[in-house]
Structure formats: C-alpha cells, structure tokens
Amino acid sequence: MNIHSTAVVSPGAELQEDAEVGAYSVIGPEVKIGKNTVIGPHVVIEGRTEIGDNCRIFQFTSIGAVPQDLKFGGEQCKVIIGNNNTIREFVTIHSSTAADIAMTFIGNNNLIMAYCHVAHNCKLGNNIVMANAANLAGHIHVEDFAIIGGLTGIHQFSRIGCHAFIGGASAVVQDVPPYITVSGNRAKPYGLNLVGLKRRGFTEDVLRALKKAYKIVFRSSLLLSTAVRKVRDDVEDLPEVRHFVEFIENAKRGICR
C-alpha cells in the first residue's frame, strides 16, 4: 500500500493490496478499500463505506458523510461502491437513512464527473455516466447504461431507466422510461436514444419494436393505461419491450410524457 505521510488513515480502516491514499486525505475507521484503488489528495471517506477494486477517486471528493435528511436519526447505514468506478473532483456521495434499501449503492464501471452529487438511499447500476454537476436527490434509482447530462437535477424518488439519455441542464421530476431521450425544464421525451442503442449493439428488430412502442405511448394521445395495453397487444414480445412496459407500469411518480 502507498499511503502518503500526510494522510490520516484510521487503524480500523481496511485497505487491500496496492491501494493508494494521497496527501492530506482522511480515511475513517469503518472504511474498506479494495485492490488497486487510488484515493487522490484531500479526499474524505467516512462512515461504513465500502469501495471495490480498481477505482479512481479524485481530489476533494467526500464519500460517506451523513445524509442531508431531517429524518436521519443517527442510524448506522452504508455506502457501497463497486469496481472500476471513476469519481472526479468535488463529488459528494452521502450515506443513507434506514428507509427502503438502507444504503447508498453504486455499481461497477461508472463515470461520475466533477461536482456531481449522489444523495442518500440512491441506487445506481453499472456503466452509468453522470456529467459535470448532475445532482441526484434522495432515493433515486438509475439503471444500467443511463447517461445524465451536466447541470441536471433529478427529483427524489424518481427512476431513470436503462440506456436512457437525459440532456444537459434538465429538470427531471418524473420517471424516465428506458431507452428514451429526454431534455428540458421540465424534462420531456424527444424520441429513442438511437445513437446509444446502436452503439451498444441493439439489433434492427429490437429497435423497430421499441420505435413502435415509443410511438404508441408518446405519440398516440391515448390514455397511458390504454397505450400500455396496446403495446402489449400490438408490439413483438421482446425482453426490451417487456422492460419498457413494466417500467412504465411501476412508475409511482408518473413518467416524463
């Protein structure tokens, strides 16, 4: 392990082989850091925080601080961060309250750019990109391969579907279904995320079915419940279409429409 002489690492912290801690960083007693993870200078990691292997955490990041929630009663909750994540300068990732999943969770292979905020009880999947100064309020769930544009704010308890793309400087106050592009204040849909879907190898058959499902939900002027039934009846029964429909059916805040 390469720990700078000015870093303050609690004796109770667990650092795996080849982990690095930069100058003036502070690592708390219940922190666990995986193999080959590099903690830059002036980073504070506290609370019951677990960080996986091969992560890169840049200077002035804060991870594991108590949540900004007036209901927080001092309960011992977790931050869990997976492998191969890049967390850039001035990012804040807060610990959770005891509500719902009772942790703040970030999966693998994510890029969280400078000045982003991930609040308490958020759950992020894998291969997500959060551009500079994107902000997640509490209890937000983000599925795999979503991209969140810079300066975007997302309302608490919202969900962002897989492969969705949120344009920069958006205000998202309802769920964003998978595979679509939204933008604006308040965010509205602008079609499928075709560029992202093609880059990730979606076949023409899947894209054709998703286009048809999108048109029924967002362009038909049908009631949402009627549109969902029509998608089930008229669109090819593919896993991607089923996920699109089930995501909408489970939306508690409604969807951007």
C-alpha positions as CSV (number, residue, x, y, z in Angstrom):
1,M,0.0,0.0,0.0
2,N,1.2,3.5,-0.8
3,I,-0.2,5.9,1.9
4,H,1.2,9.4,1.8
5,S,2.8,10.5,5.0
6,T,0.3,13.4,5.5
7,A,-2.8,11.2,5.1
8,V,-4.8,10.3,8.2
9,V,-5.9,6.6,7.9
10,S,-7.7,5.2,10.9
11,P,-6.2,1.9,12.3
12,G,-9.6,0.3,11.9
13,A,-9.7,1.0,8.1
14,E,-9.2,-2.0,5.8
15,L,-7.1,-1.3,2.7
16,Q,-6.3,-4.1,0.2
17,E,-3.1,-4.6,-1.6
18,D,-1.8,-1.9,-3.9
19,A,-4.4,0.6,-2.7
20,E,-3.1,4.2,-2.6
21,V,-4.1,7.2,-0.4
22,G,-3.0,10.7,-1.4
23,A,-1.7,13.6,0.6
24,Y,-4.0,15.0,3.3
25,S,-6.8,12.5,2.7
26,V,-8.8,11.2,5.7
27,I,-10.0,7.6,5.9
28,G,-12.4,6.7,8.7
29,P,-12.3,3.6,10.9
30,E,-15.1,1.6,9.2
31,V,-13.9,2.2,5.6
32,K,-13.0,-0.7,3.4
33,I,-11.0,0.0,0.2
34,G,-10.3,-2.7,-2.5
35,K,-7.3,-3.7,-4.6
36,N,-5.6,-1.1,-6.8
37,T,-8.0,1.6,-5.8
38,V,-6.4,5.1,-5.9
39,I,-7.6,7.7,-3.5
40,G,-6.3,11.2,-4.5
41,P,-5.3,14.0,-2.2
42,H,-7.7,15.9,0.1
43,V,-10.3,13.2,-0.1
44,V,-12.6,12.4,2.9
45,I,-14.1,8.9,3.2
46,E,-16.1,8.2,6.4
47,G,-18.9,6.1,7.8
48,R,-19.5,2.5,6.9
49,T,-18.2,2.9,3.4
50,E,-17.0,0.0,1.1
51,I,-15.2,0.7,-2.1
52,G,-14.3,-2.0,-4.6
53,D,-11.3,-2.7,-6.8
54,N,-9.6,-0.5,-9.4
55,C,-11.5,2.6,-8.6
56,R,-10.0,6.1,-9.1
57,I,-11.2,8.8,-6.7
58,F,-10.0,12.3,-7.4
59,Q,-9.2,15.2,-5.1
60,F,-11.7,16.9,-2.8
61,T,-14.3,14.2,-3.0
62,S,-16.4,13.4,0.0
63,I,-17.9,10.0,0.5
64,G,-19.9,8.6,3.4
65,A,-21.0,11.8,5.2
66,V,-24.3,11.7,7.0
67,P,-27.3,12.3,4.8
68,Q,-28.9,15.7,4.3
69,D,-32.3,14.4,5.5
70,L,-34.1,15.9,8.6
71,K,-35.5,12.4,9.3
72,F,-32.0,11.0,9.8
73,G,-31.7,9.7,13.4
74,G,-28.0,8.7,13.5
75,E,-28.6,5.1,12.4
76,Q,-25.6,3.2,11.0
77,C,-26.1,2.8,7.3
78,K,-23.8,2.1,4.4
79,V,-22.3,3.4,1.2
80,I,-21.3,0.6,-1.1
81,I,-19.3,1.4,-4.3
82,G,-18.3,-1.4,-6.7
83,N,-15.4,-1.9,-9.0
84,N,-13.8,0.1,-11.8
85,N,-15.5,3.4,-11.0
86,T,-14.1,6.8,-11.7
87,I,-15.2,9.6,-9.3
88,R,-13.9,13.0,-10.2
89,E,-13.2,16.2,-8.3
90,F,-15.6,17.6,-5.7
91,V,-18.1,14.8,-5.9
92,T,-20.3,14.2,-2.8
93,I,-21.8,10.7,-2.1
94,H,-23.8,10.6,1.1
95,S,-24.6,7.7,3.4
96,S,-28.2,6.6,3.7
97,T,-31.0,6.6,6.2
98,A,-32.7,3.4,7.4
99,A,-35.5,3.8,4.8
100,D,-36.1,1.4,1.9
101,I,-32.7,-0.1,0.8
102,A,-30.9,1.4,3.8
103,M,-27.8,2.1,1.8
104,T,-26.4,4.3,-0.9
105,F,-25.3,1.9,-3.7
106,I,-23.2,2.5,-6.8
107,G,-22.4,-0.5,-9.1
108,N,-19.5,-1.0,-11.5
109,N,-17.8,0.8,-14.3
110,N,-19.4,4.2,-13.7
111,L,-18.1,7.6,-14.5
112,I,-19.2,10.3,-12.1
113,M,-17.8,13.7,-13.3
114,A,-16.8,16.7,-11.2
115,Y,-19.2,18.4,-8.8
116,C,-21.9,15.7,-9.0
117,H,-24.0,14.8,-6.0
118,V,-25.4,11.3,-5.1
119,A,-27.7,11.7,-2.2
120,H,-28.8,9.2,0.5
121,N,-30.5,5.9,-0.5
122,C,-29.7,6.3,-4.2
123,K,-29.1,3.1,-6.2
124,L,-27.0,3.3,-9.3
125,G,-26.4,0.3,-11.6
126,N,-23.5,-0.2,-14.0
127,N,-21.9,1.7,-16.9
128,I,-23.6,5.0,-16.0
129,V,-22.3,8.4,-16.9
130,M,-23.1,11.4,-14.8
131,A,-21.7,14.6,-16.5
132,N,-20.5,17.6,-14.5
133,A,-22.7,19.0,-11.8
134,A,-25.5,16.5,-12.3
135,N,-27.4,16.1,-9.0
136,L,-29.4,13.2,-7.6
137,A,-31.8,13.8,-4.7
138,G,-32.6,11.0,-2.3
139,H,-34.0,7.6,-3.1
140,I,-33.3,7.8,-6.9
141,H,-32.7,4.6,-8.8
142,V,-30.7,4.7,-12.0
143,E,-30.5,1.6,-14.2
144,D,-27.5,0.4,-16.3
145,F,-26.0,2.5,-19.2
146,A,-28.1,5.6,-18.4
147,I,-26.4,9.0,-19.3
148,I,-27.3,12.1,-17.2
149,G,-26.2,15.4,-18.8
150,G,-24.4,18.1,-16.9
151,L,-26.2,20.6,-14.6
152,T,-29.2,18.3,-14.5
153,G,-31.3,18.0,-11.3
154,I,-33.4,14.9,-10.6
155,H,-36.3,14.9,-8.1
156,Q,-36.2,12.5,-5.2
157,F,-37.8,9.0,-5.6
158,S,-37.5,9.3,-9.4
159,R,-36.3,6.4,-11.5
160,I,-34.1,6.6,-14.6
161,G,-34.4,3.6,-17.0
162,C,-31.6,1.7,-18.6
163,H,-30.0,3.2,-21.8
164,A,-31.9,6.5,-21.2
165,F,-30.3,9.8,-22.1
166,I,-31.0,13.0,-20.2
167,G,-29.9,16.2,-21.9
168,G,-27.8,18.8,-20.1
169,A,-29.4,21.4,-17.8
170,S,-32.6,19.4,-17.5
171,A,-35.0,19.3,-14.5
172,V,-36.4,15.8,-14.1
173,V,-39.4,15.4,-11.8
174,Q,-40.9,12.1,-13.0
175,D,-39.6,8.7,-14.1
176,V,-37.6,8.5,-17.3
177,P,-38.5,5.2,-19.1
178,P,-35.7,3.1,-20.5
179,Y,-34.2,3.6,-24.0
180,I,-35.5,7.2,-24.5
181,T,-34.1,10.7,-24.6
182,V,-35.5,13.5,-22.5
183,S,-34.5,17.1,-22.1
184,G,-35.7,20.4,-20.8
185,N,-37.2,22.0,-17.7
186,R,-39.4,20.1,-17.1
187,A,-37.9,17.2,-19.0
188,K,-39.9,16.0,-22.0
189,P,-39.3,13.0,-24.3
190,Y,-37.6,13.5,-27.7
191,G,-37.6,10.0,-29.1
192,L,-35.5,6.9,-28.6
193,N,-31.8,7.1,-27.6
194,L,-31.0,5.7,-31.0
195,V,-27.3,6.7,-31.1
196,G,-26.7,5.0,-27.7
197,L,-28.7,1.9,-28.6
198,K,-26.9,1.4,-31.9
199,R,-23.5,1.8,-30.2
200,R,-24.4,-0.9,-27.7
201,G,-25.4,-3.4,-30.4
202,F,-29.2,-3.4,-30.3
203,T,-30.5,-5.2,-33.4
204,E,-32.7,-3.7,-36.0
205,D,-35.6,-5.9,-34.9
206,V,-35.3,-4.6,-31.3
207,L,-35.0,-1.0,-32.5
208,R,-38.1,-1.4,-34.7
209,A,-40.1,-2.8,-31.8
210,L,-39.0,-0.1,-29.4
211,K,-39.8,2.6,-32.0
212,K,-43.3,1.2,-32.3
213,A,-43.8,1.0,-28.6
214,Y,-42.5,4.6,-28.2
215,K,-44.9,5.9,-30.8
216,I,-47.9,4.2,-29.1
217,V,-47.0,5.6,-25.6
218,F,-45.8,9.1,-26.5
219,R,-47.4,9.9,-29.9
220,S,-50.8,8.3,-29.9
221,S,-52.7,10.6,-27.5
222,L,-54.1,7.5,-25.8
223,L,-54.5,7.3,-22.0
224,L,-51.3,5.9,-20.6
225,S,-53.1,2.7,-19.3
226,T,-54.6,2.2,-22.8
227,A,-51.3,2.8,-24.5
228,V,-49.6,0.2,-22.4
229,R,-52.2,-2.4,-23.2
230,K,-51.9,-1.6,-26.9
231,V,-48.1,-2.1,-26.7
232,R,-48.6,-5.5,-25.1
233,D,-51.1,-6.4,-27.8
234,D,-49.5,-4.9,-30.9
235,V,-45.7,-5.0,-30.4
236,E,-43.5,-8.0,-30.6
237,D,-42.9,-9.6,-27.2
238,L,-39.2,-8.9,-26.8
239,P,-37.4,-8.6,-23.4
240,E,-36.6,-5.0,-24.1
241,V,-40.3,-4.2,-24.9
242,R,-41.4,-6.0,-21.7
243,H,-38.9,-4.0,-19.6
244,F,-40.2,-0.8,-21.2
245,V,-43.8,-1.6,-20.4
246,E,-43.1,-2.9,-16.9
247,F,-41.1,0.2,-16.0
248,I,-44.0,2.4,-17.0
249,E,-46.5,0.3,-15.2
250,N,-44.4,0.5,-12.0
251,A,-43.9,4.3,-12.1
252,K,-45.2,5.8,-8.9
253,R,-44.4,9.4,-9.9
254,G,-45.7,9.1,-13.4
255,I,-43.4,9.3,-16.4
256,C,-42.0,12.2,-18.5
257,R,-44.5,12.5,-21.2
